[in-house]
Amino acid sequence: MKKTLATTAALLAFLGTAYAATVQGTIQAVDPTTKSITLDDGKIYQLSPEATVGKLKVGAKVAVTVDDKTGMVTSIKKAS
């Protein structure tokens, strides 16, 4: 019984974990209207509605973390 409960708890914890991918690139375009950025890979990354795009500049090298389930950017950091 205890083993079953422990296994179930571990499985539920694993399923609740958000999957994320990190992509590095150079910002090619910033669209404040749609709250999105385009990187040099040609892909458009959607920011959350609460995001502020004012500090994002074309030409900046960034690391973008994207939630695999929603496709939304969860963080943007300066890349080295």
N, CA, C and O atoms as a MOPAC input file, in Angstrom:
PM7 MOZYME 1SCF
protein

 N      0.82900 1    -1.20600 1     0.00000 1
 C      0.00000 1     0.00000 1     0.00000 1
 C      0.86900 1     1.26400 1     0.00000 1
 O      0.64700 1     2.19100 1    -0.77800 1
 N      1.86500 1     1.27000 1     0.89900 1
 C      2.74300 1     2.44400 1     0.98100 1
 C      3.50300 1     2.64000 1    -0.33000 1
 O      3.69600 1     3.76800 1    -0.78300 1
 N      3.93200 1     1.53300 1    -0.93300 1
 C      4.68300 1     1.61500 1    -2.18500 1
 C      3.80400 1     2.18300 1    -3.29700 1
 O      4.26500 1     2.97800 1    -4.11600 1
 N      2.54600 1     1.77300 1    -3.32200 1
 C      1.60900 1     2.27700 1    -4.32700 1
 C      1.37400 1     3.76600 1    -4.14800 1
 O      1.34900 1     4.51400 1    -5.12500 1
 N      1.20300 1     4.19600 1    -2.91500 1
 C      0.99100 1     5.62500 1    -2.64600 1
 C      2.21900 1     6.44200 1    -3.03100 1
 O      2.09400 1     7.51600 1    -3.61900 1
 N      3.39100 1     5.94100 1    -2.70600 1
 C      4.62300 1     6.66100 1    -3.03900 1
 C      4.79200 1     6.75600 1    -4.55600 1
 O      5.18100 1     7.80400 1    -5.07300 1
 N      4.50600 1     5.68500 1    -5.25700 1
 C      4.61100 1     5.69300 1    -6.71300 1
 C      3.61000 1     6.65600 1    -7.33500 1
 O      3.94700 1     7.40000 1    -8.25600 1
 N      2.39600 1     6.64000 1    -6.83700 1
 C      1.35700 1     7.54200 1    -7.34700 1
 C      1.73800 1     8.99500 1    -7.09200 1
 O      1.57500 1     9.83700 1    -7.97500 1
 N      2.23900 1     9.30200 1    -5.90900 1
 C      2.63800 1    10.66900 1    -5.57600 1
 C      3.77600 1    11.13400 1    -6.47900 1
 O      3.77800 1    12.27500 1    -6.94000 1
 N      4.73600 1    10.25800 1    -6.73000 1
 C      5.85600 1    10.61800 1    -7.59700 1
 C      5.38600 1    10.85800 1    -9.02900 1
 O      5.84200 1    11.79100 1    -9.69000 1
 N      4.47600 1    10.01600 1    -9.50200 1
 C      3.94300 1    10.17100 1   -10.85300 1
 C      3.18300 1    11.48100 1   -10.99400 1
 O      3.34900 1    12.18500 1   -11.99000 1
 N      2.35300 1    11.81800 1   -10.01500 1
 C      1.59900 1    13.06800 1   -10.06400 1
 C      2.52000 1    14.27900 1   -10.02100 1
 O      2.26700 1    15.27300 1   -10.70200 1
 N      3.57000 1    14.20900 1    -9.23800 1
 C      4.52900 1    15.31600 1    -9.17500 1
 C      5.21100 1    15.48700 1   -10.52700 1
 O      5.43000 1    16.61000 1   -10.97900 1
 N      5.54300 1    14.37900 1   -11.16700 1
 C      6.18400 1    14.43400 1   -12.47900 1
 C      5.24000 1    15.01300 1   -13.52600 1
 O      5.66000 1    15.82700 1   -14.34800 1
 N      3.99300 1    14.61400 1   -13.51000 1
 C      3.02200 1    15.10600 1   -14.48200 1
 C      2.73800 1    16.58700 1   -14.31100 1
 O      2.43200 1    17.27500 1   -15.28500 1
 N      2.83400 1    17.08600 1   -13.09100 1
 C      2.56600 1    18.48900 1   -12.82600 1
 C      3.70900 1    19.40500 1   -13.19500 1
 O      3.54900 1    20.62600 1   -13.20500 1
 N      4.85400 1    18.83800 1   -13.49500 1
 C      6.02400 1    19.64000 1   -13.84000 1
 C      5.85500 1    20.22500 1   -15.23400 1
 O      5.51300 1    19.52000 1   -16.18300 1
 N      6.09700 1    21.50300 1   -15.33700 1
 C      6.00700 1    22.17500 1   -16.64500 1
 C      7.26600 1    21.87300 1   -17.44300 1
 O      8.37400 1    21.90500 1   -16.90700 1
 N      7.09300 1    21.58600 1   -18.69800 1
 C      8.21800 1    21.35100 1   -19.58000 1
 C      8.56400 1    22.66900 1   -20.25900 1
 O      7.68700 1    23.42000 1   -20.68600 1
 N      9.86800 1    22.93100 1   -20.34600 1
 C     10.29900 1    24.18500 1   -20.95100 1
 C     11.53100 1    23.93500 1   -21.80900 1
 O     12.34400 1    23.05600 1   -21.52600 1
 N     11.64300 1    24.71800 1   -22.84500 1
 C     12.81000 1    24.66200 1   -23.71900 1
 C     13.46300 1    26.03700 1   -23.72600 1
 O     12.78100 1    27.06000 1   -23.68300 1
 N     14.77700 1    26.04900 1   -23.78100 1
 C     15.50400 1    27.31600 1   -23.85100 1
 C     16.16700 1    27.42800 1   -25.22000 1
 O     16.84400 1    26.51100 1   -25.68600 1
 N     15.95300 1    28.57200 1   -25.84300 1
 C     16.49700 1    28.84600 1   -27.17500 1
 C     17.35100 1    30.10200 1   -27.07500 1
 O     16.94000 1    31.08400 1   -26.45700 1
 N     18.52700 1    30.07800 1   -27.67400 1
 C     19.36800 1    31.26800 1   -27.71500 1
 C     19.35900 1    31.83900 1   -29.11500 1
 O     19.30500 1    31.10600 1   -30.10300 1
 N     19.41200 1    33.14900 1   -29.18500 1
 C     19.43500 1    33.79700 1   -30.48300 1
 C     19.54700 1    35.29200 1   -30.35600 1
 O     19.69800 1    35.83100 1   -29.26000 1
 N     19.47200 1    35.95900 1   -31.49200 1
 C     19.54500 1    37.41200 1   -31.56300 1
 C     18.17800 1    37.93800 1   -31.95600 1
 O     17.56200 1    37.44000 1   -32.89900 1
 N     17.70000 1    38.94700 1   -31.23300 1
 C     16.38900 1    39.52800 1   -31.52900 1
 C     16.44500 1    40.25000 1   -32.87200 1
 O     17.27600 1    41.13400 1   -33.07900 1
 N     15.55600 1    39.86500 1   -33.77600 1
 C     15.45900 1    40.49200 1   -35.09400 1
 C     14.32800 1    41.51400 1   -35.14400 1
 O     14.39800 1    42.48800 1   -35.89300 1
 N     13.26600 1    41.28400 1   -34.33000 1
 C     12.12100 1    42.20800 1   -34.31700 1
 C     11.41300 1    42.11000 1   -32.97800 1
 O     11.35500 1    41.05000 1   -32.35400 1
 N     10.87500 1    43.25600 1   -32.55400 1
 C     10.06200 1    43.33900 1   -31.33800 1
 C      8.73800 1    43.96900 1   -31.73600 1
 O      8.71500 1    45.04600 1   -32.33100 1
 N      7.62700 1    43.30000 1   -31.41000 1
 C      6.30300 1    43.82900 1   -31.73900 1
 C      5.52900 1    44.08800 1   -30.44600 1
 O      4.97000 1    43.16200 1   -29.85900 1
 N      5.49800 1    45.36100 1   -29.99900 1
 C      4.79600 1    45.68000 1   -28.75600 1
 C      3.29000 1    45.47300 1   -28.84700 1
 O      2.64500 1    45.23800 1   -27.82500 1
 N      2.71600 1    45.55400 1   -30.03800 1
 C      1.27200 1    45.38500 1   -30.20300 1
 C      0.84400 1    43.94600 1   -29.91800 1
 O     -0.13800 1    43.71100 1   -29.21400 1
 N      1.58500 1    42.99100 1   -30.46600 1
 C      1.24200 1    41.57400 1   -30.26500 1
 C      2.02400 1    40.95100 1   -29.11800 1
 O      1.83300 1    39.77700 1   -28.79800 1
 N      2.90800 1    41.73700 1   -28.49400 1
 C      3.76400 1    41.25900 1   -27.40800 1
 C      4.52700 1    40.01100 1   -27.84200 1
 O      4.43700 1    38.95500 1   -27.21500 1
 N      5.27900 1    40.16000 1   -28.93200 1
 C      6.06300 1    39.04900 1   -29.44800 1
 C      7.42700 1    39.53800 1   -29.91900 1
 O      7.63000 1    40.72100 1   -30.19500 1
 N      8.35300 1    38.58600 1   -30.00200 1
 C      9.67100 1    38.87000 1   -30.55000 1
 C      9.98100 1    37.83400 1   -31.62600 1
 O      9.47500 1    36.71200 1   -31.59000 1
 N     10.80700 1    38.22300 1   -32.56800 1
 C     11.29000 1    37.31300 1   -33.60300 1
 C     12.79100 1    37.18500 1   -33.41900 1
 O     13.50400 1    38.18400 1   -33.32600 1
 N     13.26600 1    35.94200 1   -33.36700 1
 C     14.70000 1    35.70500 1   -33.24600 1
 C     15.28700 1    35.40700 1   -34.61300 1
 O     14.56200 1    35.25900 1   -35.59700 1
 N     16.60900 1    35.32100 1   -34.66100 1
 C     17.29100 1    35.09900 1   -35.92600 1
 C     17.03800 1    33.71100 1   -36.51500 1
 O     17.46200 1    33.43700 1   -37.63700 1
 N     16.35800 1    32.83600 1   -35.78200 1
 C     15.96700 1    31.54400 1   -36.34800 1
 C     14.67100 1    31.66700 1   -37.15500 1
 O     14.20000 1    30.69600 1   -37.74600 1
 N     14.09800 1    32.89200 1   -37.16900 1
 C     12.88300 1    33.15500 1   -37.92800 1
 C     11.60000 1    32.86700 1   -37.17600 1
 O     10.51100 1    33.16500 1   -37.66600 1
 N     11.71800 1    32.28900 1   -35.98800 1
 C     10.52400 1    31.95100 1   -35.21300 1
 C     10.06200 1    33.15400 1   -34.40000 1
 O     10.86000 1    33.96400 1   -33.93000 1
 N      8.74400 1    33.23700 1   -34.25300 1
 C      8.12900 1    34.29100 1   -33.44300 1
 C      7.77300 1    33.69600 1   -32.09800 1
 O      7.13700 1    32.64500 1   -32.02200 1
 N      8.18000 1    34.36500 1   -31.04300 1
 C      7.95000 1    33.89600 1   -29.68200 1
 C      6.97700 1    34.84300 1   -28.98900 1
 O      7.20100 1    36.05300 1   -28.93800 1
 N      5.90500 1    34.28400 1   -28.46300 1
 C      4.83400 1    35.05600 1   -27.82200 1
 C      5.15700 1    35.30600 1   -26.35200 1
 O      5.45800 1    34.37300 1   -25.60600 1
 N      5.09300 1    36.56800 1   -25.94400 1
 C      5.30300 1    36.94100 1   -24.55100 1
 C      3.96400 1    36.94300 1   -23.82900 1
 O      2.90800 1    36.97200 1   -24.46200 1
 N      4.01300 1    36.91100 1   -22.51300 1
 C      2.77700 1    36.95600 1   -21.73600 1
 C      2.14700 1    38.34300 1   -21.86700 1
 O      2.84700 1    39.31800 1   -22.14300 1
 N      0.83700 1    38.43500 1   -21.67200 1
 C      0.16700 1    39.74300 1   -21.77800 1
 C      0.70900 1    40.78200 1   -20.79500 1
 O      0.62200 1    41.98300 1   -21.04900 1
 N      1.26600 1    40.32300 1   -19.67800 1
 C      1.79900 1    41.24600 1   -18.66100 1
 C      3.21800 1    41.71100 1   -18.96900 1
 O      3.72700 1    42.61100 1   -18.30200 1
 N      3.85500 1    41.12100 1   -19.95600 1
 C      5.25900 1    41.41100 1   -20.26200 1
 C      5.43700 1    42.84200 1   -20.76200 1
 O      4.57500 1    43.40300 1   -21.43900 1
 N      6.57400 1    43.40300 1   -20.40900 1
 C      6.95300 1    44.72100 1   -20.88700 1
 C      8.03300 1    44.53400 1   -21.94300 1
 O      9.06200 1    43.91500 1   -21.67100 1
 N      7.81500 1    45.05500 1   -23.12700 1
 C      8.77000 1    44.86700 1   -24.21800 1
 C      9.71900 1    46.04300 1   -24.37700 1
 O     10.59000 1    46.01900 1   -25.24600 1
 N      9.56600 1    47.06200 1   -23.56000 1
 C     10.36000 1    48.27900 1   -23.68300 1
 C     11.85500 1    48.08800 1   -23.59600 1
 O     12.60000 1    48.83200 1   -24.23300 1
 N     12.32400 1    47.11100 1   -22.82500 1
 C     13.75800 1    46.89600 1   -22.66300 1
 C     14.34000 1    45.94600 1   -23.70700 1
 O     15.55700 1    45.77700 1   -23.78200 1
 N     13.48400 1    45.33100 1   -24.50400 1
 C     13.96400 1    44.39900 1   -25.52500 1
 C     14.37300 1    45.17600 1   -26.76600 1
 O     13.59700 1    45.96700 1   -27.30100 1
 N     15.59300 1    44.94400 1   -27.21400 1
 C     16.13900 1    45.69400 1   -28.34200 1
 C     16.56500 1    44.76800 1   -29.47100 1
 O     17.10900 1    43.69100 1   -29.22800 1
 N     16.31900 1    45.18600 1   -30.69600 1
 C     16.77800 1    44.45500 1   -31.86900 1
 C     18.30300 1    44.37700 1   -31.81600 1
 O     18.97600 1    45.37100 1   -31.54400 1
 N     18.83400 1    43.19400 1   -32.07700 1
 C     20.27700 1    42.98800 1   -32.04500 1
 C     20.78700 1    42.40400 1   -30.74100 1
 O     21.93900 1    41.97400 1   -30.66600 1
 N     19.95100 1    42.38200 1   -29.71200 1
 C     20.36300 1    41.83200 1   -28.42700 1
 C     20.41500 1    40.31400 1   -28.49300 1
 O     19.52600 1    39.67800 1   -29.06000 1
 N     21.46600 1    39.73400 1   -27.90600 1
 C     21.58700 1    38.28500 1   -27.82700 1
 C     20.89100 1    37.84300 1   -26.54400 1
 O     21.20900 1    38.32200 1   -25.45500 1
 N     19.93100 1    36.91600 1   -26.68600 1
 C     19.10800 1    36.50700 1   -25.54800 1
 C     18.97100 1    34.99100 1   -25.47000 1
 O     19.17800 1    34.27200 1   -26.44800 1
 N     18.61600 1    34.53200 1   -24.27200 1
 C     18.21600 1    33.15000 1   -24.04000 1
 C     16.74300 1    33.20700 1   -23.65200 1
 O     16.38300 1    33.81900 1   -22.64600 1
 N     15.89900 1    32.57300 1   -24.44900 1
 C     14.45500 1    32.62000 1   -24.25800 1
 C     13.98400 1    31.24700 1   -23.77500 1
 O     14.26500 1    30.23000 1   -24.40800 1
 N     13.26900 1    31.22700 1   -22.65300 1
 C     12.70000 1    29.98500 1   -22.14800 1
 C     11.22300 1    29.97800 1   -22.48900 1
 O     10.49800 1    30.92800 1   -22.19600 1
 N     10.78300 1    28.88200 1   -23.11800 1
 C      9.41400 1    28.76400 1   -23.61400 1
 C      8.73600 1    27.56900 1   -22.96300 1
 O      9.30300 1    26.47700 1   -22.91500 1
 N      7.50700 1    27.77800 1   -22.45400 1
 C      6.70900 1    26.69300 1   -21.90300 1
 C      6.21000 1    25.83000 1   -23.06600 1
 O      5.53500 1    26.32800 1   -23.96600 1
 N      6.54100 1    24.54700 1   -23.04400 1
 C      6.17000 1    23.65000 1   -24.14200 1
 C      4.66200 1    23.45500 1   -24.28000 1
 O      4.16500 1    23.21000 1   -25.37900 1
 N      3.94500 1    23.56200 1   -23.18600 1
 C      2.49300 1    23.36000 1   -23.24500 1
 C      1.76900 1    24.55500 1   -23.84200 1
 O      0.89400 1    24.39300 1   -24.69200 1
 N      2.12900 1    25.75500 1   -23.40000 1
 C      1.40900 1    26.95400 1   -23.83500 1
 C      2.08900 1    27.67000 1   -24.99600 1
 O      1.44500 1    28.43200 1   -25.71700 1
 N      3.37800 1    27.43300 1   -25.18000 1
 C      4.12400 1    28.13200 1   -26.21800 1
 C      4.51000 1    29.54700 1   -25.82800 1
 O      5.09200 1    30.27500 1   -26.63100 1
 N      4.19300 1    29.94200 1   -24.60500 1
 C      4.48700 1    31.29700 1   -24.12200 1
 C      5.90100 1    31.38100 1   -23.55300 1
 O      6.40700 1    30.43400 1   -22.95000 1
 N      6.50900 1    32.51700 1   -23.75700 1
 C      7.83000 1    32.78900 1   -23.18300 1
 C      7.65500 1    32.95600 1   -21.67700 1
 O      6.80600 1    33.71900 1   -21.21500 1
 N      8.48400 1    32.22000 1   -20.91300 1
 C      8.42500 1    32.35100 1   -19.46400 1
 C      9.55100 1    33.20300 1   -18.91500 1
 O      9.45100 1    33.74200 1   -17.81300 1
 N     10.64300 1    33.32600 1   -19.69600 1
 C     11.70800 1    34.23200 1   -19.28000 1
 C     12.59700 1    34.58400 1   -20.46800 1
 O     12.72200 1    33.82300 1   -21.42700 1
 N     13.20400 1    35.75100 1   -20.37200 1
 C     14.17700 1    36.20100 1   -21.36500 1
 C     15.37000 1    36.73700 1   -20.57600 1
 O     15.22700 1    37.60800 1   -19.71800 1
 N     16.54000 1    36.20100 1   -20.88400 1
 C     17.76600 1    36.65100 1   -20.21200 1
 C     18.80700 1    36.99900 1   -21.26400 1
 O     18.79900 1    36.47000 1   -22.37500 1
 N     19.69400 1    37.89500 1   -20.88600 1
 C     20.79900 1    38.25700 1   -21.77200 1
 C     21.70000 1    37.04300 1   -21.92100 1
 O     22.10000 1    36.43300 1   -20.92900 1
 N     22.02000 1    36.69400 1   -23.16100 1
 C     22.91000 1    35.57000 1   -23.43700 1
 C     24.34000 1    36.04400 1   -23.54100 1
 O     24.60400 1    37.18300 1   -23.92700 1
 N     25.24600 1    35.17700 1   -23.19900 1
 C     26.66300 1    35.55900 1   -23.27500 1
 C     27.26400 1    35.18300 1   -24.60200 1
 O     28.44600 1    35.43100 1   -24.83700 1

